[in-house]
Amino acid sequence: MQTQTIQLINLAIGKPKEMRYGSEEKVLNTAIQKEMVKEAYLMKEGFIGDGVADLVNHGGLDRAVCFYPAEHYSFWEADYGKTLDSAAFGENITISGLDERTICIGDILQIGEATVQITEGRVPCKTIDRRTGMEKQFKKMIETGYTGYFGKVLKEGKVRSDDSISIISRNEDEVTVYKAHQIYFRQIVDEEALQQLITNPSLSDNWLQHLKRLLKGES
């Protein structure tokens, strides 16, 4: 059972804009550079004032809210020997007390006036490396499972940076985000958990299609 206090550490939003990275000052249009806000209204499509640049690989109703566990920051800072900015991973909500090994696909959270259901783990990309300046970090995120996770909005409403977060519905027999991540990236073989994920109505369609391909032995 979850016993640790769950806290909203940071609330952040941001529209796509240019980000310069690397020694050559290359330019990328991305929404990963989110800014702290005191409050934001959460719609089905995501927070008002938030957005994504790559509509093919990011965004959508199943990925309306991005969470990242605050506890992972100290790990990455120690690993790379540098201090990270707030919302360094482009998350909307930096959350404490609810990491990938604790939260399950299908769990429902109450966040201020809104309710959000967890739909998938995050699949990190190279944009994170460019944002943090940490070489091959997205690969290390996959290796560790420190990826964060996404949720869809069941009930719209205002979210404040000082709001409490609570689990209002969960099934501890379901698959955790961490285990789902291991199956997704073929780090483990667990046919029972794979079947359980595929039949979970809360799982995002993107992950559902990928896991169905794994079940068929496809890449």
C-alpha positions in Angstrom: 0.0 0.0 0.0 1.1 3.6 -0.6 2.1 5.1 2.7 4.4 8.0 1.6 2.9 11.5 1.3 2.2 12.4 -2.3 3.1 16.0 -3.1 2.9 18.3 -6.0 6.4 19.8 -6.1 6.2 21.9 -9.3 3.5 22.8 -11.8 4.8 23.8 -15.3 3.5 24.6 -18.7 4.9 25.9 -22.0 4.2 26.3 -25.7 6.8 25.2 -28.3 9.7 27.7 -28.8 13.2 27.7 -30.0 15.8 26.0 -27.8 19.5 26.3 -28.4 21.7 23.4 -27.4 25.2 22.0 -27.8 28.5 23.8 -28.3 27.4 24.7 -31.9 24.3 26.4 -30.6 22.0 24.3 -32.7 18.3 25.3 -32.7 15.3 23.0 -32.0 11.6 23.9 -31.8 10.3 22.2 -28.7 8.0 22.6 -25.7 10.3 20.9 -23.2 11.3 24.3 -21.8 8.3 24.7 -19.5 7.9 27.4 -16.9 6.6 27.3 -13.4 3.1 28.6 -12.8 1.0 29.1 -9.8 -2.1 27.7 -11.4 -3.4 26.4 -14.8 -6.7 25.0 -16.1 -6.5 21.4 -17.1 -8.6 20.5 -20.2 -9.0 17.1 -21.8 -6.3 18.1 -24.3 -3.9 19.2 -21.6 -3.2 22.4 -19.6 -4.3 25.7 -21.2 -1.0 27.3 -22.2 0.8 24.1 -22.7 1.6 22.3 -26.0 3.9 20.1 -28.0 6.0 20.7 -31.1 6.1 17.1 -32.5 2.5 16.2 -32.9 3.4 12.8 -34.4 5.3 11.5 -31.4 4.0 13.6 -28.6 0.7 14.9 -27.2 -2.9 13.5 -27.6 -5.6 12.8 -25.1 -3.8 9.8 -23.6 -0.7 12.0 -22.9 -2.4 15.1 -21.7 -0.4 15.4 -18.5 3.2 14.5 -18.0 4.5 13.5 -14.5 8.1 13.1 -13.3 9.0 11.9 -9.9 11.0 14.5 -7.9 13.0 11.7 -6.2 14.9 11.0 -9.5 16.4 14.5 -9.6 19.0 13.8 -6.9 20.0 10.6 -8.8 20.6 12.4 -12.0 22.3 15.3 -10.3 24.7 12.9 -8.6 25.2 10.9 -11.7 26.1 13.9 -13.9 27.5 16.2 -11.2 25.3 19.2 -12.0 22.2 20.9 -10.7 19.1 20.6 -12.8 16.5 23.3 -13.5 12.9 22.8 -12.3 10.8 20.8 -14.7 14.1 19.8 -16.5 12.4 16.8 -18.1 9.6 18.9 -19.6 7.0 17.5 -17.2 3.9 19.4 -16.2 3.9 18.0 -12.7 6.9 17.2 -10.7 5.5 14.7 -8.1 6.9 13.3 -4.9 5.9 10.1 -3.3 4.6 8.3 -6.4 7.2 6.9 -8.7 7.1 4.3 -11.5 7.4 1.4 -9.1 4.4 2.6 -7.1 1.9 3.9 -9.6 -0.1 1.5 -11.8 -1.6 1.8 -15.2 -5.2 2.8 -14.6 -4.7 4.5 -11.3 -6.8 7.7 -10.9 -5.4 10.8 -9.2 -7.2 13.8 -7.8 -5.2 16.9 -8.5 -6.9 20.1 -7.4 -10.3 20.2 -9.2 -9.1 17.7 -11.9 -8.9 14.0 -12.0 -6.3 12.2 -14.1 -5.9 8.5 -15.0 -2.5 7.0 -15.7 -2.2 5.6 -19.2 1.4 4.8 -20.1 5.0 5.3 -19.2 7.0 7.9 -20.9 9.2 7.0 -23.8 12.2 9.3 -23.6 13.9 10.9 -26.6 17.1 12.8 -27.4 15.4 16.1 -26.7 15.9 15.4 -23.0 19.7 15.2 -23.6 19.6 18.5 -25.4 17.6 20.1 -22.7 19.7 18.9 -19.8 23.0 18.8 -21.5 23.5 15.3 -20.3 24.9 12.9 -22.9 22.9 9.7 -23.5 20.6 10.5 -20.7 17.5 9.3 -22.5 19.2 5.9 -22.8 20.0 5.8 -19.1 16.4 6.7 -18.4 15.3 3.6 -20.3 17.8 1.5 -18.5 16.8 2.7 -15.0 13.1 3.0 -15.7 13.3 6.6 -14.4 11.1 7.8 -17.3 8.1 9.4 -15.7 4.5 8.7 -16.9 1.5 10.2 -18.7 -2.2 10.5 -17.9 -5.5 11.4 -19.5 -8.0 13.8 -18.0 -11.2 12.3 -16.7 -12.4 15.6 -15.1 -11.3 19.0 -16.2 -10.6 21.7 -13.6 -8.1 24.2 -12.1 -4.8 22.9 -10.7 -2.8 25.1 -8.4 0.9 24.6 -7.5 0.0 24.2 -3.9 -2.8 21.7 -4.4 -2.7 18.3 -2.8 -2.5 15.0 -4.9 -4.3 11.9 -3.8 -5.0 8.4 -5.3 -8.8 8.2 -5.5 -9.0 4.8 -7.4 -6.4 2.1 -7.8 -6.1 -1.6 -8.3 -2.9 -2.9 -6.9 -3.3 -6.1 -8.9 -2.6 -4.1 -12.1 0.8 -3.6 -13.7 3.0 -0.8 -12.4 4.4 1.7 -14.8 7.9 0.4 -14.1 6.9 -3.2 -15.0 5.0 -2.0 -18.1 8.2 -0.1 -19.1 10.3 -3.2 -18.7 7.9 -5.1 -21.0 7.6 -2.3 -23.5 11.4 -2.1 -23.9 11.8 -5.9 -23.8 13.9 -5.8 -20.6 11.9 -8.7 -19.2 9.5 -11.3 -20.6 6.3 -11.6 -18.6 3.5 -13.0 -20.8 0.9 -12.8 -18.0 1.6 -9.1 -17.3 1.7 -8.4 -21.0 -1.8 -9.9 -21.4 -2.9 -8.0 -18.4 -1.7 -4.7 -19.9 -3.3 -5.4 -23.2 -6.7 -6.0 -21.6 -6.4 -2.9 -19.4 -8.9 -0.4 -20.8 -6.9 2.5 -19.3 -3.8 1.7 -21.4 -3.1 4.2 -24.1 -3.8 3.2 -27.7 -0.2 3.9 -28.6 1.1 1.4 -26.0 -1.6 -1.0 -26.8 -0.6 -1.3 -30.4 3.0 -1.7 -29.5 2.4 -4.4 -27.0 0.1 -6.3 -29.4 3.0 -6.3 -31.8 5.3 -7.7 -29.1 2.7 -10.4 -28.4 2.8 -11.4 -32.0 6.6 -11.5 -32.0 6.9 -8.4 -34.2 9.3 -5.6 -33.6 
